[in-house]
Amino acid sequence: MPEKPRKRIVVLNGGGDCPGLNAVIRAIVKTGILHYGWDVWGSENTFDGFLKPGKLIPLTLDSVRGILPRGGTILGTTNRGDPFRYPEKDEKGHVVFRDYSAQVIERFRELQFEAMLVIGGDGTLTIGQAFFEAGLPVIGVPKTIDNDLEATEVSFGFDTALHTATDAIDKIHTTAESHDRVMVIEVMGRNAGWIALQAGISGGADVILIPEIPFNFERVCEKVQERARAGRAFSVIVVAEGAAPIGSKKIYRERAAGDPYGKLGGVGFLVGNTIQKRLDVETRVLVLGHLQRGGTPSPFDRLLGTRFGVSAVELASEGRWGQMVSLRCGRIDSAPIREAIAHQRLVDPTGEHVRVARAIGISFGD
Ligand code: F6P
């Protein structure tokens, strides 16, 4: 009797890289091969595996050996590769968008994959949901340092970013104090203030500015002056890249074609320059940037990534298509991908974290 072909699944990740991605990929490969006896493939650079030759690769136990502590992703990633709206240059060099989704579906079927495991933030999971609605068996895994996905209390990557940002605030503190300076640290998070808020509290910031609470320069300056009057001639201000003064728009450093979100950045300099001008104090600005996405994942993110990876394969074995693995009250659970992408999970300005920060004297500039 001919041997039954082994079940074959494919994994891909999209959007910004994130500490813990390799832990998820490793868990998917190991669980698929060792526990279920399946073949596991990877699509490089998000969906490019389905669109370009040589980018769909079989993943073996050897492919994932030693990657657990490594940042980045062995599969590569892009945030400009939406097959439904794929950006390309025409003959005149203008960016045009083409729909290659049918090609992805055709290739998926041709290779007889039985599941597509999509690791991503809201952008990539939205594409995953669209393929699910088009009939593909999709399972989602929540990934983002911004921690802005609904339906899970935390995404992997956030904890490591928090460690990096808190470590930076600690280091900035000592130099701020030595020089009697105001130090402004701009952190990532897109439209959500989670990194700024939690790293700000953990690092003992004096002011935290987040997108969810528009700020007033008067109030920020008052806090710096109040500290100076109390004999603290330095201040540390943590600004989320999406924060903005009341009545002003968010600041973008770039809005490239094919990038659905634009690149936030620059509000740290606005805050630093304004304080320096208004108060005549020495001010320095640090933009933490992509450091927050790099480096070895924290034990929490390795563990969560591994739990998510195993659970994603389990969902695939049960045929629970259109579901995303999630964490609720510390336990692994699942929710429809559609629920996770319905809207961004933002900081509640009246929530517990903000109340805690205010109680210990942190100003939100409001
Ligand atoms: O979503 C993750 C994130 O790091 C955001 O915090 C940030 O705004 C954005 O990605 C930066 O994107 P890029 O890597 O394209 O500059």
Residues whose N, C-alpha, C, O or C-beta is under 5 A from the ligand:
A	BS01	F6P	G16 D146 M188 G189 R190 L264
